[in-house]
Amino acid sequence: MINFKKTYFHNTQNCLKSIIYFCITFSFQIVFCQDAEFTQFYSNPIYLNPSFAGANNCPRLSTNHRSQWTGLPQIYNTTSFSYDQNVRKIHGGIGFMVFSDRLNNAIQNNSISGMYSYEIKISKKLTLRTGIEARFFQNKFNQSQLTFVDMIDPIRGFVYSTANNTINSSKSGVDFSSGILAYSKKFFLGFSTHHLTEPKQSIFSEEYKLERKYSINIGCHFPLGYEGSISKKNWIFSPNIIIKKQGLNEQLNIGVYGEKGSYVLGLWYRDNQNYAVLMGAKMGLIKIGYSYDINLSRLQLATSGSHEISIQINFQCENKNNIIQSLSCPSF
């Protein structure tokens, strides 16, 4: 009897997990019509706005990985790899990004994109950059990775074949985005529009399209202390606001960073009782960041929050053109 109870309890748990997977996966109208999000916005800035391409002047290599809702195994795993640098001969910067977003091995969204930004010197203190992005995407759906109720035996678990027709399909296409960025030594303001053509990338229906996403980012970067310029001896304080809208979804992000020498601490607030704490360190050319998202609603009990890690390499280079001005913004 004890073994029967253990077996029944174990299979009940698997059944509940399967139902959760099923519900999330088959809300594909929502999944395919929203972009994946990162908490460390500035550890991969060209994902936020293509105008950031080359704003660092020297070559920059970034990789980000996010595991969302770790309390539910294999739910969302998002990874990006990007590179960008300034190129004086073309009066701007270039960049590229490889992106992968996976949902429980059943749904996977992959893309590769290229960016170009053009720099305009407004004055000695103000610089303007405009950017464009071209992206090729491929979305895959594999129903064989899902489990269904008719596969479950109350005693033996998942032992039957499902009567549901197995679907293995994919959808690919191209997409375009644009952005603009104005910045000085201590202040920056950006606006971007992603998915200009609103591509139809749902596998199941031509009715659903990826709606345009509008983003505004505002921030400043200044020292605290008696010195009048940014120095390693001072704390550097950086408040930020990022506003996003995509279809009916709106998101307000309010954050603040504190930087002292090689170390950074950050705190972000997002709509609906979402908070994120962040810590980062600079070691030579390498920057490493870690953040943890927590939701103070009942959702936290089921999802156990989200983890994100970033690694960025900022290569050294010679700035032979004194007109070029680097963007001072948060590292993470």
C-alpha positions as CSV (number, residue, x, y, z in Angstrom):
1,M,0.0,0.0,0.0
2,I,2.9,2.4,0.8
3,N,4.5,1.8,-2.5
4,F,1.2,2.3,-4.3
5,K,0.8,5.7,-2.6
6,K,4.3,6.8,-3.5
7,T,3.8,5.7,-7.1
8,Y,0.4,7.4,-7.3
9,F,1.8,10.6,-5.7
10,H,4.7,10.7,-8.1
11,N,2.5,10.2,-11.1
12,T,0.1,12.8,-9.9
13,Q,3.0,15.3,-9.8
14,N,4.0,14.4,-13.3
15,C,0.5,14.8,-14.5
16,L,0.2,18.3,-12.9
17,K,3.5,19.3,-14.6
18,S,2.3,18.0,-17.9
19,I,-0.9,20.1,-17.6
20,I,1.2,23.2,-16.8
21,Y,3.4,22.5,-19.9
22,F,0.3,22.0,-22.0
23,C,-1.4,25.2,-20.9
24,I,1.7,27.3,-21.4
25,T,2.7,25.8,-24.7
26,F,-0.7,26.0,-26.3
27,S,-1.1,29.6,-25.4
28,F,1.1,30.0,-28.5
29,Q,-0.8,33.1,-29.6
30,I,0.8,34.8,-26.7
31,V,4.1,33.1,-26.7
32,F,4.8,33.9,-30.3
33,C,3.6,37.5,-30.1
34,Q,5.8,38.8,-27.3
35,D,9.5,39.3,-27.1
36,A,11.7,37.5,-24.5
37,E,13.0,39.9,-21.9
38,F,16.3,40.3,-20.1
39,T,16.7,42.0,-16.7
40,Q,20.3,43.1,-17.4
41,F,19.3,45.6,-20.1
42,Y,22.7,47.2,-20.6
43,S,24.8,44.0,-20.6
44,N,23.5,43.4,-24.1
45,P,22.4,47.0,-25.2
46,I,22.0,46.3,-28.9
47,Y,19.1,44.0,-27.9
48,L,17.4,47.0,-26.3
49,N,18.2,49.4,-29.1
50,P,20.2,48.9,-32.4
51,S,21.6,52.4,-32.0
52,F,23.8,51.2,-29.2
53,A,25.9,49.3,-31.8
54,G,29.4,50.8,-31.7
55,A,28.5,53.3,-28.9
56,N,31.3,51.7,-26.8
57,N,33.8,52.6,-29.6
58,C,36.1,49.6,-28.8
59,P,35.0,46.0,-29.8
60,R,32.5,44.5,-27.3
61,L,31.6,40.8,-27.0
62,S,28.5,39.9,-24.8
63,T,26.7,36.8,-23.9
64,N,23.6,36.5,-21.7
65,H,21.6,33.6,-20.4
66,R,18.3,33.7,-18.5
67,S,16.5,30.8,-16.8
68,Q,12.9,32.0,-16.0
69,W,10.6,30.3,-13.6
70,T,13.0,27.7,-12.3
71,G,10.4,26.2,-10.0
72,L,8.8,24.7,-13.1
73,P,11.5,22.6,-14.8
74,Q,12.6,23.5,-18.4
75,I,10.2,26.4,-18.8
76,Y,11.9,29.4,-20.4
77,N,15.6,29.4,-21.2
78,T,16.9,32.4,-23.2
79,T,20.4,32.9,-24.5
80,S,22.0,35.6,-26.6
81,F,25.4,36.2,-28.1
82,S,26.4,39.6,-29.5
83,Y,29.3,41.6,-30.8
84,D,29.6,45.3,-31.8
85,Q,32.2,47.9,-32.4
86,N,32.6,51.4,-33.8
87,V,34.0,51.7,-37.4
88,R,35.3,55.2,-38.2
89,K,35.3,54.7,-42.0
90,I,31.6,54.3,-42.1
91,H,30.9,57.0,-39.4
92,G,29.1,54.6,-37.1
93,G,29.1,51.2,-35.7
94,I,28.2,47.6,-36.6
95,G,27.0,44.6,-34.6
96,F,25.5,41.2,-34.9
97,M,23.5,39.0,-32.5
98,V,22.6,35.3,-32.3
99,F,19.5,34.6,-30.2
100,S,17.7,31.5,-28.9
101,D,14.6,31.3,-26.8
102,R,13.4,27.8,-25.7
103,L,10.2,26.7,-24.0
104,N,10.3,23.2,-22.6
105,N,12.0,21.8,-25.7
106,A,8.7,22.0,-27.6
107,I,8.9,25.6,-28.8
108,Q,12.2,27.2,-29.8
109,N,12.7,30.6,-31.4
110,N,16.0,31.2,-33.0
111,S,17.3,34.3,-34.8
112,I,20.4,36.0,-36.2
113,S,20.5,39.7,-36.8
114,G,22.9,42.5,-38.0
115,M,22.9,46.1,-36.9
116,Y,24.3,49.4,-38.3
117,S,24.4,52.7,-36.5
118,Y,25.3,56.1,-37.9
119,E,26.9,58.7,-35.6
120,I,26.1,62.5,-35.8
121,K,28.1,64.9,-33.7
122,I,25.6,67.6,-32.6
123,S,28.0,69.5,-30.4
124,K,31.1,69.0,-28.3
125,K,28.9,67.5,-25.5
126,L,26.0,65.9,-27.4
127,T,26.1,62.9,-29.8
128,L,23.3,61.4,-31.8
129,R,23.2,57.8,-33.2
130,T,20.6,56.3,-35.4
131,G,20.4,52.5,-35.9
132,I,18.8,49.9,-38.0
133,E,18.5,46.1,-37.6
134,A,17.8,43.3,-40.0
135,R,16.8,39.9,-38.5
136,F,16.2,36.4,-39.8
137,F,14.1,34.2,-37.5
138,Q,13.1,30.6,-37.4
139,N,10.5,29.3,-34.9
140,K,10.1,25.6,-34.4
141,F,7.4,23.5,-32.7
142,N,7.8,19.8,-31.8
143,Q,4.6,18.3,-30.3
144,S,6.5,15.0,-29.6
145,Q,8.1,16.8,-26.6
146,L,4.8,17.2,-24.9
147,T,2.9,14.8,-22.7
148,F,-0.9,14.4,-22.7
149,V,-3.5,13.0,-20.3
150,D,-4.3,10.0,-22.5
151,M,-0.6,8.9,-22.1
152,I,-0.9,8.4,-18.3
153,D,-1.7,5.2,-16.4
154,P,-2.7,6.0,-12.8
155,I,-0.3,3.3,-11.5
156,R,2.5,3.0,-14.1
157,G,2.7,6.6,-15.2
158,F,3.4,7.7,-18.8
159,V,3.2,4.3,-20.7
160,Y,0.7,4.9,-23.5
161,S,0.9,6.7,-26.9
162,T,-1.2,9.7,-27.4
163,A,-4.1,9.9,-29.8
164,N,-3.2,13.5,-30.7
165,N,-1.7,14.0,-34.1
166,T,2.0,14.8,-33.8
167,I,3.0,18.2,-35.3
168,N,6.5,19.1,-36.2
169,S,6.6,22.4,-38.0
170,S,8.6,25.6,-38.3
171,K,8.1,29.1,-39.5
172,S,10.9,31.5,-40.8
173,G,11.1,35.0,-42.1
174,V,12.8,38.4,-41.9
175,D,12.2,41.3,-39.6
176,F,13.4,44.9,-39.2
177,S,13.9,47.3,-36.3
178,S,15.2,50.9,-35.9
179,G,16.3,53.2,-33.1
180,I,17.7,56.5,-32.1
181,L,20.0,57.4,-29.3
182,A,21.2,60.8,-27.9
183,Y,23.8,61.0,-25.2
184,S,26.3,63.2,-23.5
185,K,29.0,62.4,-21.0
186,K,26.5,61.8,-18.2
187,F,23.0,61.6,-19.8
188,F,21.4,59.4,-22.4
189,L,18.0,59.0,-24.0
190,G,16.9,56.4,-26.6
191,F,13.9,55.3,-28.5
192,S,13.5,52.1,-30.6
193,T,10.8,50.4,-32.6
194,H,11.2,46.6,-33.1
195,H,9.3,44.5,-35.7
196,L,8.5,47.4,-38.1
197,T,6.9,45.0,-40.6
198,E,5.0,43.0,-37.9
199,P,5.9,39.6,-39.4
200,K,3.5,36.7,-39.1
201,Q,5.6,34.1,-37.3
202,S,3.0,31.9,-35.7
203,I,3.2,28.3,-36.8
204,F,-0.4,27.6,-36.3
205,S,-2.2,30.5,-37.9
206,E,-1.6,33.4,-40.3
207,E,-3.8,35.6,-38.2
208,Y,-1.3,36.1,-35.5
209,K,1.6,38.5,-36.0
210,L,4.5,39.8,-33.9
211,E,3.3,43.3,-33.0
212,R,5.5,46.3,-33.0
213,K,7.4,46.9,-29.8
214,Y,8.2,50.5,-28.7
215,S,10.9,51.2,-26.1
216,I,12.1,54.3,-24.4
217,N,15.2,54.3,-22.2
218,I,16.3,57.3,-20.1
219,G,19.3,57.4,-17.7
220,C,22.1,59.4,-16.3
221,H,25.5,58.5,-14.9
222,F,27.2,60.8,-12.4
223,P,29.5,60.6,-9.3
224,L,28.6,61.1,-5.7
225,G,31.2,62.9,-3.6
226,Y,33.3,66.0,-3.6
227,E,35.0,65.4,-6.9
228,G,33.5,67.0,-10.0
229,S,34.2,64.2,-12.5
230,I,33.7,60.5,-12.7
231,S,36.5,58.8,-10.8
232,K,37.2,55.4,-9.3
233,K,37.4,57.1,-5.9
234,N,33.7,58.0,-6.0
235,W,30.5,56.1,-6.0
236,I,28.8,56.4,-9.4
237,F,25.1,56.7,-9.2
238,S,22.9,55.8,-12.2
239,P,19.1,56.0,-12.1
240,N,17.2,54.6,-15.1
241,I,13.8,54.3,-16.6
242,I,12.8,51.9,-19.4
243,I,9.3,51.9,-20.8
244,K,8.1,49.3,-23.2
245,K,4.8,48.7,-25.1
246,Q,4.0,45.8,-27.4
247,G,0.4,45.4,-28.4
248,L,-1.8,45.4,-25.3
249,N,1.2,44.8,-23.1
250,E,2.9,47.7,-21.3
251,Q,5.9,47.6,-19.0
252,L,7.5,50.2,-16.8
253,N,11.0,49.5,-15.4
254,I,12.6,51.8,-12.8
255,G,16.1,51.0,-11.7
256,V,19.1,52.4,-10.0
257,Y,22.8,51.3,-10.1
258,G,25.6,52.0,-7.6
259,E,29.1,51.5,-8.8
260,K,32.3,51.7,-6.7
261,G,35.6,50.8,-8.4
262,S,35.2,47.4,-10.0
263,Y,31.9,46.5,-8.3
264,V,28.3,47.3,-9.2
265,L,25.0,46.8,-7.3
266,G,21.6,47.4,-8.9
267,L,17.9,47.2,-8.1
268,W,15.0,47.2,-10.6
269,Y,11.3,47.5,-10.1
270,R,8.9,46.2,-12.8
271,D,5.1,46.3,-13.0
272,N,3.0,43.8,-11.0
273,Q,5.2,43.5,-7.9
274,N,8.3,42.3,-9.8
275,Y,11.7,43.2,-8.4
276,A,15.2,42.3,-9.5
277,V,18.5,42.6,-7.6
278,L,21.8,42.7,-9.5
279,M,25.5,42.5,-8.7
280,G,28.4,42.7,-11.1
281,A,32.2,42.8,-11.1
282,K,34.8,44.1,-13.5
283,M,38.0,42.1,-13.8
284,G,40.3,43.6,-16.4
285,L,38.6,43.4,-19.8
286,I,35.8,41.1,-18.5
287,K,32.5,42.1,-16.8
288,I,30.4,39.5,-15.1
289,G,26.9,40.1,-13.8
290,Y,24.3,38.1,-12.0
291,S,20.6,39.1,-11.3
292,Y,17.7,37.4,-9.6
293,D,14.1,38.3,-10.3
294,I,11.5,37.9,-7.6
295,N,7.7,38.3,-7.8
296,L,6.0,39.2,-4.5
297,S,2.6,37.9,-5.6
298,R,1.4,34.3,-5.3
299,L,3.1,33.5,-8.6
300,Q,6.5,33.4,-6.8
301,L,5.4,30.3,-4.8
302,A,5.0,28.3,-8.0
303,T,7.8,29.7,-10.2
304,S,10.7,30.3,-7.7
305,G,11.9,33.4,-9.5
306,S,14.3,33.8,-12.4
307,H,18.1,33.8,-12.7
308,E,20.2,35.7,-15.3
309,I,24.0,35.8,-15.9
310,S,26.0,37.9,-18.3
311,I,29.6,38.0,-19.4
312,Q,31.0,40.9,-21.4
313,I,34.4,41.4,-22.8
314,N,35.4,45.0,-23.7
315,F,38.5,44.9,-25.8
316,Q,41.0,47.7,-25.8
317,C,41.5,49.9,-28.8
318,E,43.1,53.1,-29.9
319,N,40.8,56.0,-30.4
320,K,42.6,58.0,-33.1
321,N,39.6,60.2,-33.7
322,N,39.1,62.5,-30.7
323,I,35.6,63.5,-32.1
324,I,34.3,60.1,-31.1
325,Q,32.6,60.1,-27.7
326,S,32.0,57.0,-25.7
327,L,28.6,56.4,-24.1
328,S,28.7,56.3,-20.3
329,C,25.9,54.0,-19.3
330,P,25.4,51.2,-16.8
331,S,27.4,48.0,-17.5
332,F,24.5,45.8,-16.6
